[in-house]
């Protein structure tokens, strides 16, 4: 039944590609909304940012878990594994950590803190800076080294 609805799913090595796109979109949206809250003073915007952050951190945790679970089975040359996969994992774990700090802080000061904005806002910028770097390493693995499919014989060696 699943294969009939999603024919491409049979070519996936693991579930990680099904999960990763949600936290990227939701955490970006949350951070951007949090950056707009001080400019607008909108309670609705703060609540939206808070809700997106909580959802984003939950799906980010699922994405990191799926990555750690799938990592041993991903067919990559050791050069690619060492250069790209480890950096991808490290940046995405940093993203999860920054997001978790923001989420815990937001739960305590729900929906948007009145004190401590001088640190909270730079953490939002840090999230927006760290996450795309990790995403870029993941994209390099998938699109340049075929980490997500069977288009080329494996493993493909890393080249600069």
N, C-alpha and C positions, 0 to 999 in steps of 0.2 A: 504494500500500500504506500509506504513512504517513498519508495523508488518511483512509483507512478506519479506522485505529486512533485517530487524533486529528483528528476532523472540524473542530475549531476552528482548527487550524494554518493552514489556507488563508487565514484572515482576518488573519494576523499580517503586519505590515509588515517585520519582521526577526526574528532568533532571540533577541534580548535578553530578551523575556519568558519564554522557555523556560529561561534560565540563571540569572536574578537571584534566584530564591527559595531556591536551595540555599545560597549563601554566607550569606544572611541567617540562615537557621536554624542552619547549622553553626557560624558564627562566634559567634552568640549562645550556643549550647550550650557551645562551647569556653571562652569568657570566663567564663560562669557556673560551669563546672566548675573552672576555674583559681582563681576566687574562693573555692571551697569547699575546695580542697586544703590550705591552711594550717590550716583548722579541723579537718580529718579526718586528716591525715597519711597518707592512703591512696595507696599506690603505684599501685593500679589506677585510681583517680580521676585521678591525675596523668597516667598513660598515656593514658587516655581523652581528657582535655583536650588533651594533646599531639597525639594522632591527629586529633581534630576540628579543631584549629588548622591542621595541615598540609593536610588536605583542604579546609578552609574557605578558606585563602589561595589554593590552586590554583584553586578554582572562582570565587573573587572576582576573580582575575586574568582568568579567562575572561569573567566578567560585565563587567568594565571594558573588556576588549578588544571584546566584542560591542557595548557602548555606543558606544565611539569609532568602530567600524566602521559602526554603524547611524545615528549622529547626523545625518549630512548628509541622509539620506533621510526622516527623521521630519518629517511635515507639521505644523508648529506656526507660529502667528503669531509674528512677530519679538518682540512684547512678552512672550509666553509663553516663547519660547526664551531671551531675555535674563534674565528674572526667575526662571524655574523650572529650565530645563534646565541652565544653567550652574551654578547652586547645587547641583542634584542631582549633576552630574558632580564638582564640587569636593569635596563631602562624601563621595562614594563613593570618590574617589581618596585622600582622607585616611584613610578606612576601610582601604583596601588598604595604604596606607603603614604605619599603626599595626599592622595585622595582620602585615605583612611583618617589621617590627621584632620583634614578639612571636615570630613563627615562627623567625626567625634566632636570636634569643636562646634560644628553647626547644631548638633543634637543638644549640646549643653546650652548654647545661646540661641536656640531656635527662634525664628528661621534665619535671622542674620544678626550677628553680634553688633553691639553698640560700642564696646570697648575692644581694643586689640585689632582694629581694622588695619593699622599700619603693618601688621605682620600677616594677617589673613589674606589681604589683597596680593602681596608678593607671592604667597603660597599658591594662589590661583594662577598667577603668571608662571610660576615654576611648573605647575601642572601642564600648562599650555606649552611650555618649552620642552619638558622632558618627554611627554607622550609622543610627539611627532618624531622625535629621534628614534625611539623604540619602534614605532610604526614603520619608519623608513628601513630599519634593519630587517624587520619582518618581510616587508615588500621586496627587498633585495633577495632574500632567500627564496621567496615564492616565484618571483618573476625572472630573476637572473639565474637562479640555481635550481629551479624546478622542485622546491621543497614540498610543494603541495599537490603534485600530480605525477603523471606517468608519460609526459610528452617526450622526454629525452631519456636515454639510458643513464642510470645512476651509477656511481656518484659523479657529479660535475666538479672538477677542481676549482678552487678559488683563484681568480686572477685579478690583478690590480689594474 
